[in-house]
Amino acid sequence: MKVIVDTSVWSLALRRDKHDSTAPVQELRHIIHDHRVQMIGPIRQEILSGIRSESQFKNLRKHLESFPDLPILTEDYVTAAQFFNHCRSKGIQGSNTDFLICAVALRNKFSVYTTDKHFELFSKHMQIILHKAD
């Protein structure tokens, strides 16, 4: 199954310590190797935001070009808003990007790989599939 990798996982993998062997980083390496990683523009933006050095920015942007953006459709934004409203009515908070990730994953029948615990709460109220390490 294809996997939308959330910014939280990318952030762990992109830290300065290149020898990071945490389980999430190892799993990211595995799904990259299996060509299952999927990217959306809002995640790309979050990954690239806040990089202080122009050379680091350009280098990371170049590396991320290996993962083309999935199209985001109008229906995804509508579904994300519905998810937001439904979860809010249950007392669950999340960002617009979080709910957009869920909507795109649902439409494409992809799983979501994240270390963000909010997604566990979301999955109780939406039909999203959370990726678990093999």
C-alpha positions as CSV (number, residue, x, y, z in Angstrom):
1,M,0.0,0.0,0.0
2,K,1.2,3.5,-0.8
3,V,1.9,5.7,2.2
4,I,1.5,9.5,2.8
5,V,4.4,10.3,5.2
6,D,3.6,13.1,7.6
7,T,6.0,15.9,8.4
8,S,6.6,14.5,11.9
9,V,8.3,11.5,10.4
10,W,10.3,13.5,7.8
11,S,11.5,15.8,10.6
12,L,12.9,12.9,12.5
13,A,14.7,11.6,9.4
14,L,16.1,15.0,8.4
15,R,17.7,15.9,11.7
16,R,21.4,16.6,11.7
17,D,22.3,13.2,13.2
18,K,22.5,11.1,10.1
19,H,22.9,8.0,12.1
20,D,19.5,8.1,13.6
21,S,18.2,4.6,13.9
22,T,14.9,5.2,15.6
23,A,12.1,2.9,14.4
24,P,10.2,5.6,12.5
25,V,13.3,6.6,10.6
26,Q,14.1,2.9,9.8
27,E,10.6,2.4,8.6
28,L,10.7,5.5,6.4
29,R,13.9,4.2,4.8
30,H,12.1,0.9,4.2
31,I,9.0,2.5,2.5
32,I,11.3,4.8,0.4
33,H,13.2,1.7,-0.7
34,D,9.9,0.0,-1.7
35,H,8.8,3.1,-3.6
36,R,5.6,3.5,-1.5
37,V,6.1,7.1,-0.3
38,Q,3.6,9.6,-1.4
39,M,4.0,13.4,-1.0
40,I,1.5,16.3,-1.0
41,G,2.3,19.9,-1.4
42,P,1.4,21.0,2.1
43,I,3.8,18.4,3.6
44,R,6.5,19.5,1.3
45,Q,5.9,23.1,2.4
46,E,6.1,22.2,6.1
47,I,9.3,20.2,5.5
48,L,11.0,23.1,3.7
49,S,9.7,25.9,6.1
50,G,12.1,27.2,8.7
51,I,15.3,26.2,7.0
52,R,17.8,29.0,7.8
53,S,20.5,28.3,5.2
54,E,19.7,28.9,1.5
55,S,22.1,26.1,0.5
56,Q,20.4,23.6,2.9
57,F,17.0,24.7,1.5
58,K,18.1,24.1,-2.1
59,N,19.7,20.8,-1.2
60,L,16.6,19.5,0.6
61,R,14.3,20.8,-2.1
62,K,16.4,18.9,-4.7
63,H,16.2,15.7,-2.6
64,L,12.5,16.0,-2.2
65,E,12.0,16.3,-6.0
66,S,12.2,12.4,-5.9
67,F,8.7,12.5,-4.5
68,P,6.3,14.2,-6.8
69,D,3.2,15.8,-5.3
70,L,-0.1,13.9,-5.5
71,P,-2.9,16.1,-6.9
72,I,-5.2,17.6,-4.3
73,L,-8.7,18.0,-5.6
74,T,-11.5,20.3,-4.5
75,E,-13.3,17.3,-3.0
76,D,-10.3,16.7,-0.7
77,Y,-10.6,20.2,0.8
78,V,-14.3,19.6,1.3
79,T,-13.7,16.2,2.9
80,A,-11.0,17.8,5.1
81,A,-13.4,20.5,6.3
82,Q,-16.0,17.8,7.1
83,F,-13.4,15.8,9.1
84,F,-12.4,19.0,10.9
85,N,-16.0,19.8,11.8
86,H,-16.8,16.2,12.8
87,C,-13.7,15.9,15.0
88,R,-14.2,19.3,16.6
89,S,-17.8,18.2,17.5
90,K,-16.1,15.3,19.4
91,G,-13.7,17.6,21.1
92,I,-10.7,16.6,19.0
93,Q,-8.5,19.3,17.6
94,G,-6.2,19.1,14.5
95,S,-4.7,21.3,11.9
96,N,-6.1,21.9,8.5
97,T,-3.1,20.2,7.0
98,D,-3.7,17.1,9.2
99,F,-7.3,16.8,8.0
100,L,-6.2,17.4,4.4
101,I,-3.7,14.5,4.7
102,C,-6.5,12.3,6.0
103,A,-8.8,13.3,3.1
104,V,-6.2,12.7,0.4
105,A,-5.2,9.4,2.0
106,L,-8.8,8.3,2.1
107,R,-9.6,9.2,-1.5
108,N,-6.5,7.4,-2.8
109,K,-6.8,4.4,-0.4
110,F,-3.4,5.2,1.1
111,S,-2.2,4.8,4.6
112,V,-0.8,7.7,6.7
113,Y,2.6,7.3,8.5
114,T,3.0,9.7,11.4
115,T,4.3,10.0,14.9
116,D,1.6,12.6,15.7
117,K,-0.7,11.1,18.3
118,H,-3.6,13.2,17.1
119,F,-4.0,10.8,14.1
120,E,-4.8,8.0,16.5
121,L,-7.7,10.1,17.7
122,F,-8.7,11.0,14.2
123,S,-8.7,7.3,13.1
124,K,-11.5,6.6,15.7
125,H,-13.8,9.0,13.8
126,M,-12.7,8.6,10.2
127,Q,-11.9,5.7,8.0
128,I,-8.2,6.4,7.6
129,I,-5.6,3.7,7.8
130,L,-2.5,4.4,9.9
131,H,0.7,2.9,8.7
132,K,2.4,0.5,11.1
133,A,5.9,-0.8,10.6
134,D,6.1,-4.1,8.9
